[in-house]
Amino acid sequence: MSKNPSARTPKAGLLGVGLDNQDGHKRITTGEQFAIVGGSDETHGRMTETVIKTFETLKGRGKHLHEVEPQELSDIIRDSTPH
């Protein structure tokens, strides 16, 4: 049995990829459990806001990313996306 706590902790993360960048800027935003790359300024900002709200919702529910079922995560992301 490993004494390394990170070896026992399940790993999960979110990746957002924006493909609409036409201005040549390289946008990268990372967090503990997410990475967002590319996109126009607007798209990158929307993805970043969505991920932040998603993790706030998870925290409010007392859950970690690796504990959430795919459908629940999909619902949270949809509800967290700015309109």
C-alpha positions as YAML, in Angstrom:
chain: A
units: angstrom
residues:
- id: 1
  name: MET
  ca: [0.00, 0.00, 0.00]
- id: 2
  name: SER
  ca: [1.37, 3.37, -1.03]
- id: 3
  name: LYS
  ca: [1.94, 6.06, 1.56]
- id: 4
  name: ASN
  ca: [1.79, 8.76, -1.12]
- id: 5
  name: PRO
  ca: [-1.65, 10.45, -0.71]
- id: 6
  name: SER
  ca: [-1.73, 11.65, -4.31]
- id: 7
  name: ALA
  ca: [-1.44, 8.05, -5.51]
- id: 8
  name: ARG
  ca: [-4.80, 7.28, -3.88]
- id: 9
  name: THR
  ca: [-6.62, 10.45, -4.95]
- id: 10
  name: PRO
  ca: [-8.67, 10.01, -8.14]
- id: 11
  name: LYS
  ca: [-7.68, 12.39, -10.92]
- id: 12
  name: ALA
  ca: [-10.10, 14.39, -13.04]
- id: 13
  name: GLY
  ca: [-9.87, 17.56, -15.07]
- id: 14
  name: LEU
  ca: [-11.62, 19.68, -17.65]
- id: 15
  name: LEU
  ca: [-10.14, 20.81, -20.95]
- id: 16
  name: GLY
  ca: [-11.60, 23.62, -23.03]
- id: 17
  name: VAL
  ca: [-10.36, 24.23, -26.57]
- id: 18
  name: GLY
  ca: [-11.38, 27.29, -28.57]
- id: 19
  name: LEU
  ca: [-10.98, 27.07, -32.33]
- id: 20
  name: ASP
  ca: [-12.22, 30.49, -33.44]
- id: 21
  name: ASN
  ca: [-9.07, 32.55, -32.85]
- id: 22
  name: GLN
  ca: [-8.13, 34.72, -35.81]
- id: 23
  name: ASP
  ca: [-6.09, 37.45, -34.10]
- id: 24
  name: GLY
  ca: [-2.93, 35.42, -33.53]
- id: 25
  name: HIS
  ca: [-2.98, 35.66, -29.73]
- id: 26
  name: LYS
  ca: [-2.15, 32.51, -27.79]
- id: 27
  name: ARG
  ca: [-4.57, 32.30, -24.89]
- id: 28
  name: ILE
  ca: [-3.97, 29.77, -22.12]
- id: 29
  name: THR
  ca: [-5.68, 29.68, -18.74]
- id: 30
  name: THR
  ca: [-4.97, 26.89, -16.27]
- id: 31
  name: GLY
  ca: [-6.17, 25.95, -12.84]
- id: 32
  name: GLU
  ca: [-5.75, 23.06, -10.48]
- id: 33
  name: GLN
  ca: [-8.20, 20.88, -12.41]
- id: 34
  name: PHE
  ca: [-8.67, 22.62, -15.75]
- id: 35
  name: ALA
  ca: [-6.93, 24.02, -18.80]
- id: 36
  name: ILE
  ca: [-8.43, 26.34, -21.41]
- id: 37
  name: VAL
  ca: [-6.51, 26.95, -24.61]
- id: 38
  name: GLY
  ca: [-7.15, 29.00, -27.71]
- id: 39
  name: GLY
  ca: [-10.24, 30.77, -28.86]
- id: 40
  name: SER
  ca: [-11.01, 34.39, -29.54]
- id: 41
  name: ASP
  ca: [-10.95, 36.79, -26.61]
- id: 42
  name: GLU
  ca: [-14.73, 36.40, -26.25]
- id: 43
  name: THR
  ca: [-14.73, 32.60, -26.52]
- id: 44
  name: HIS
  ca: [-11.81, 32.18, -24.13]
- id: 45
  name: GLY
  ca: [-13.49, 34.46, -21.61]
- id: 46
  name: ARG
  ca: [-16.79, 32.54, -21.84]
- id: 47
  name: MET
  ca: [-15.01, 29.21, -21.36]
- id: 48
  name: THR
  ca: [-13.09, 30.56, -18.38]
- id: 49
  name: GLU
  ca: [-16.26, 31.94, -16.78]
- id: 50
  name: THR
  ca: [-18.04, 28.62, -17.38]
- id: 51
  name: VAL
  ca: [-15.30, 26.59, -15.72]
- id: 52
  name: ILE
  ca: [-15.10, 28.91, -12.72]
- id: 53
  name: LYS
  ca: [-18.88, 28.77, -12.21]
- id: 54
  name: THR
  ca: [-18.82, 24.99, -12.68]
- id: 55
  name: PHE
  ca: [-16.29, 24.54, -9.88]
- id: 56
  name: GLU
  ca: [-18.23, 26.99, -7.66]
- id: 57
  name: THR
  ca: [-21.37, 24.90, -8.17]
- id: 58
  name: LEU
  ca: [-19.51, 21.68, -7.37]
- id: 59
  name: LYS
  ca: [-18.12, 23.26, -4.21]
- id: 60
  name: GLY
  ca: [-21.60, 24.40, -3.23]
- id: 61
  name: ARG
  ca: [-22.84, 20.82, -3.63]
- id: 62
  name: GLY
  ca: [-19.94, 19.50, -1.58]
- id: 63
  name: LYS
  ca: [-18.58, 17.45, -4.47]
- id: 64
  name: HIS
  ca: [-15.28, 17.07, -6.27]
- id: 65
  name: LEU
  ca: [-14.98, 16.74, -10.03]
- id: 66
  name: HIS
  ca: [-14.06, 13.06, -9.85]
- id: 67
  name: GLU
  ca: [-17.23, 12.34, -7.85]
- id: 68
  name: VAL
  ca: [-19.73, 13.72, -10.37]
- id: 69
  name: GLU
  ca: [-21.54, 11.57, -12.93]
- id: 70
  name: PRO
  ca: [-21.15, 12.70, -16.55]
- id: 71
  name: GLN
  ca: [-24.81, 13.75, -16.88]
- id: 72
  name: GLU
  ca: [-24.70, 15.84, -13.70]
- id: 73
  name: LEU
  ca: [-21.48, 17.50, -14.88]
- id: 74
  name: SER
  ca: [-23.04, 18.20, -18.27]
- id: 75
  name: ASP
  ca: [-26.04, 19.84, -16.58]
- id: 76
  name: ILE
  ca: [-23.79, 21.96, -14.35]
- id: 77
  name: ILE
  ca: [-21.68, 23.12, -17.30]
- id: 78
  name: ARG
  ca: [-24.79, 23.97, -19.33]
- id: 79
  name: ASP
  ca: [-26.23, 25.98, -16.42]
- id: 80
  name: SER
  ca: [-22.86, 27.68, -15.81]
- id: 81
  name: THR
  ca: [-22.39, 28.86, -19.39]
- id: 82
  name: PRO
  ca: [-22.98, 32.60, -19.81]
- id: 83
  name: HIS
  ca: [-25.76, 33.46, -22.24]
...
